[in-house]
Amino acid sequence: MEVLPTGNFQPDIIVAGLRLGEPMIALTSILVAVVCFYAWHRLGKAAERDDVLRLSRIFFLLMGISTLIGGLAGHFFLYRLPFVFKTPGWVLGMIAVSALEQAAIVRARPFIESGWGRALTWLNILELTLALWFVTATFWFPGVEIHSAFGFLCIIAPLETWLFIKTKHPRARYILLGILLLLLAVGVHILKVSLGIWFSYFDIAHLLMCGAFWCFMLGAEEKRMTANIVSNT
């Protein structure tokens, strides 16, 4: 193995003549994809099927493909592929987040007025449409991050908090814990907390994302919430 210093976040390495860019970042990104694909497969074996489970599986499948593309096109072979090759991963990741938003909306419908449920669904569709148009027109990655922040902090977190207050259901607890781990990942990225050049803030954030998605999987596995378990009405 040969280490090739570059201007990237990590040196590239050459293994058996094949150059691999930012190897640890790529590998931890692929690890996120592995967790997502495992969750998609595991949820596919669930005996109880509903719209929330189907939307959750869509989230894991698309997010898995997105992070796999990120690991390959965004890191391993970044030096060879044009920047535009990152875009499919961005788009799939954005659609995945919106699918998880819709899962939260569907979960909350028995506990909110029907008009609010329809309004939130249309807001989800409108915001995703505008975000996709903006990102594909500008290739500006912060647009992807803004979309994710909107979905998790403005739609999913408030709904799951409301559901937890109303039901104390473990599903909401798992989802909120997952969002907390994602916030920690963002904090690590902003503060650039690293354990060295071969284990950077990218890698730490990716591991926190693995934990977050595992929590989302556990939440999706919990039995559905029903209005008859409301405890604080």
Secondary structure, DSSP 8 states (H G I E B T S, - for coil): -EEE--SSSS-EEEETTEEESSHHHHHHHHHHHHHHHHHHHHHTT-SS--HHHHHHHHHHHHHHHHHHHHHIIIIITTTTS-GGGGHHHHHHHHHHHHHHHHHHHHHHGGGS-HHHHHHHHHHHHHHHHHHHHHHHHH--THHHHHHHHIIIIIIIHHHHHHHHHHH--HHHHHHHHHHHHHHHHHHHHHHT--SSTTS-HHHHHHHHHHHHHHHHHHHHHS----GGG----
